[in-house]
Amino acid sequence: MQVRRRLSALMLAATAASTGAGCARHAEAAATPPPAVLSEANKAKAYAVGLRLAAQDRAADKAHRAEMGRLITASVVKTREQDRTLSLLLRLHNKSAKAVRSIGAGLDVHNAAGKRLGLAEIDDAVVRIAPHGTLSIWEPIRYVRFGEDAGTMRLAAGKPKHIDLQIIEVKYADGSDAGYDD
């Protein structure tokens, strides 16, 4: 019995000593600030690289929009909302000499005050547009397609909206395509 008490006392003392030493080390480490990850010169270089990449991205986006504008014109003529779905009446005009089979587009929805309500994409919407032809088609988009913006879209149901439609990709009947191939 006495041996057990001595062992318990020794274990308790050893634990207290190691805990106290550990706390001193942690307190010492917390007192000294960590070394800077980036120096001021490297921060400036990283910022300059970020600015250059953002400018390149804006230029590539502008060039892509111009290319899509040469191939097809798209606009939202009318909207209708029911059953957690935003339906868009799209007017598409094919400017090329090839028949269009499908399109991909991005939607940016804003309220009357200009506040963004949601972003969504139309992936491979099947449309048959003859060369140099025009087509009007209803395209339903469920609110869940707006992802994290679904709730905002639901709250704005029935209120005036401005919808910016951007064609991302055009697929032709002959199997060729134009645009971003993700």
N, C-alpha and C positions, 0 to 999 in steps of 0.2 A: 504494500500500500504506500509506504513511504517513498519507494522507488518511483511509483507512478506520479506522486506529487512533485518530486524533483524533476522528472522528465517534463511534466506539464509546465513547471516554472521555467525550465530552460527553454522550452519551445515558445512560451509566451515572451520571454526576454529576447530571444532571437528574432521573433516576428516584430516586436516593437523596435528593435535596433534597425532591422532592414527597412521597415516602413519609415522610420525617421530619416534614414539616409536617402531613401528614395524621394521623400518629400523635399529634402534639401536640394537634390539634383533637379527636380522638377521646378522648384521655386527659382533656382539659379537660371535654368533654361528659359523660364517665362520672363525673367527680369531683363535678359538681353534680347534685343529685337532681332528678328531673322534677317539674314543678309538680303539685299535687294536683288530681285530676280533679274530685272533689267536696269542697266545703267541709264542715265539721262540720254546719252548718245544713242543707245540701242532703242530707247523709247521713240526718239525722233525718227530713226530709220524705220521702225515698225509702222509708225504713223504715216510716213511718206509712202511706204509700200501699200498700206491699206488705201490711201487716197488714189494711188495709181491703179490699183485693182478695181476700185469702185468706178473710176472713170472708164476703164476698159469695159466693164460690165455694162455701163450705161450706153457706151458707143455700140457694143454688140447688140444690145436690146433695140436700139434705134435702127440699126441696119436690118435686123430681123423684121421689125414692124414695117419698114419700107418694102422689104422683099414680099411679105405677106400682102401688103397693100397693092402691089403690082399684080398679084395673082387672084385675089378675091376681095370683095367688099362685103362686109357684114354689119348689120345693124339690128337693134332690138326695136321692133315696131310697136309692140303692145305686150303687156304682162297681165297675168291672171294668177290669183292665189286661192287655193282651196286644198283642204286635207293635207296640211303641212307640206305643200308642194308649190313651188314657184314655176309657173309655166311661161315661157318666153315665145313670142311670135318673132322668129328670125327671118330677115330678108337677106338672102345671100345672092351675090352676083359673081359668076365665074368669069374672070377676065382672060383666062387662058384658052388655048385651042384644044385642050384636053378635057375630057369629061371627068367631073369630080365624083368620087365614090363616098368619101367621108371626110370629116373635119375634126380637129381638136381645137378647143378654145378656152380662154380664161375669162372669168367673170369677176368684176369688181363692183359690188353693190354699195351705194351710198344713200343716205336719207336726204330729205330736201335741204337740210342745213349743211350737207357736205360731209357728215360724219360717216366713216366706213362702217357698214353693217356686216359685210361678209365677203369672203373670197371663195370661189369654187372653180372647178374645171369641168369642161365637157370633153369627155374622152371618146374618140372615134364615133361621133354622131353620124349615123348612116344617112347620107343625103345623096341624091342622084341629081346632079346638075349638068346639063348638056354644055358643050363648049359655047362660051359667050352667052350662056343662059342665066335666068334669074329664077329663084325658088323662094317661096315663103313656106315656113314649116314651124309647127309648134314643138318646142323642146321642153318637156317637164323636168324639173330638177327638185328632188326631195330635199328638205331642209337638212337632213343628216349629211348630205354631200358638202355642206358648208363647214363640217367638222366642229371646231370649238365655237364657231359663230352661229350654230344652229339655233341656240336660244335667242340670240339677238335678232335673227331673221324671224323667228316665231313671234317675238314681241312687236316687231315692226309690220306684221301682216296687215294688209289693208291700207297701209299708209303710203304716200307717194315715195317713189324710189327712182334713183338714177342708176342705170346699169351700163357699165363700160364693158364692151365685148371685144376681146382681142383674139384674133385667129392665131393659133400657135403652129398648127400643122394641117396640111392638105394632102389627102391621099387620092390619087387618080385611078380611074378605072383600068388603066393599062398596068397597074402595079407599082408605078413610080410614086414618089412623094416629095414634098417640099416642106421644110420647117425643122423643128427640133425632133430628133429621134431619141427619145428617152429609153 
